[in-house]
């Protein structure tokens, strides 16, 4: 019984199903599906760009603080050290 059940599940999993192309592949670039896909792309770009910008800002700020700290450490403490 288990062999029959496994064979049936395997046959159903491997059964061919019709494939439908997306609006861009099908050629209807003015369809609602294509417009939704474009808005999805723009939304992802609108989210990813500020996040990457914040990471870049943080790294640039850390580098600038590190350089300022190094300059402060290397500066002479008083006139007698000159």
N, C-alpha and C positions, 0 to 999 in steps of 0.2 A: 504494500500500500504506500509506503514511504517513497519507494522508487517511482511509482506512478505519479505521486504528488510532485516530486522534484522534477520529473520530466515535464509535467504539465506547466509548472511554474517557469522552467527554463524555456519551453516552447513559446509561452506567452511573452516572456521578456525579450526573446529574439524575433518575435513576429514583426514583419514589416508594417510600418504605419506611414500614412501620407505625410510628406514634408511640405511646408508652405514657406515660400520665400518672404523675407521682410519687404517693406515698402521700397526701400532703397534698391534692393536687388531686383525686385519685380518691375521697377520702372515708374512707379507712381510716387514721385517725390512731393506731390502736393496733397497727399492723403493725410488724414488725421493721425495715422500711425507714424508717418515720417515727421510730422510737426511735433508730435509728442516726443519722439526720439531726439529731435534737435533741441527741444526745451530741456530734456533730461541731460543732454551733454552740456548745455550752457549752465544748468544748475550745478552740475558737478564741478565745472570750471569755476563757478562763482564761490563754491565752498573750498575747493582745494587751493586756489590762489591765495586767499587771505591766510590760510593755515600755514602754507609754505612761507609766506611773507613774514609771519610772526616768528617762525623758526629762524629765518635769516636775520631778522631784527635782533633776536636774542643772542645769536652767535656774534654778530657785529658788536653788540653792546658789551658782551663778555670780553671780546678782543680789545676793545677800546679801554675798558676798565683795567685789564691786565697790563696794557702798555702804560697807562697812567700810573699804576702802582709801581711798575718798574722804573719809570722816570723819577718818581718820588723817592724810591729807595736809593737810586744812584745820585741824587742831588746832594751837594755838600750840606752838612748839618749846620756849620757855622763858618765864620770867615777864617778861622785858624786852620781849617782843613784845606783851604785853597793853596 
